[in-house]
């Protein structure tokens, strides 16, 4: 059941802990419009302490909004989780700069390495003869050792 607070004959509905982060942002904006930024920040923090959603503190966008409004509600651990998720989203293609470079550089580098490995194997195979094959296989080594033993 939502909590109502009455300030200067105006009623505000306080979001609950399971409400989405956007409701908390809207709640702050309505407080700010009627009471001013400093008073809104104080009232918002008091209500956050009792009803705040811990899932919002792991949301990177919500944390950016908190920083923009100079509100500190998260612990160091939840900030680290949010920062890590933001880095992960940038790396997986949602970022603009890093992921474009990585999406091009990684396949080009892997293709180049595979080409070098193929070239080395090709040159090695061209120079190989039967004695090389005999030396690298267990059966070839045992047969070769047996032939040398019989020749003595």
DAZI-V135232 format. One line per field, one symbol per residue. ss: DSSP state (H for helix, E for strand, C for the rest). phi: phi as a letter, one per 30 degrees, with the letter a starting at -180 (. if undefined). A space follows every 10 residues. Layout:
ss=???
phi=???
This chain:
ss=CCEEEEECCE EEEECCCCCC HHHHHHHHHH HHHHHCHHHH HHHHHHHHHH HCCCCHHHCH HHHHHHHHCC CCCCCHHHHH HHHHHHHHHH HHHHCCCHHH HHHHHHHHHH HHHHHHHHHH HHHHHHHCCH HHHHHHCHHH HHHHHHHHHH HC
phi=.dccccbhib cbcddcdcdd dddddddddd dddccjdddd ddddddddec cecddddccd ddddddddch ccbcdddddd dddddddddd ddjddccddd dddcdddddd dddddddddd ddddddcdbd dddddccddd dddddddddd dd
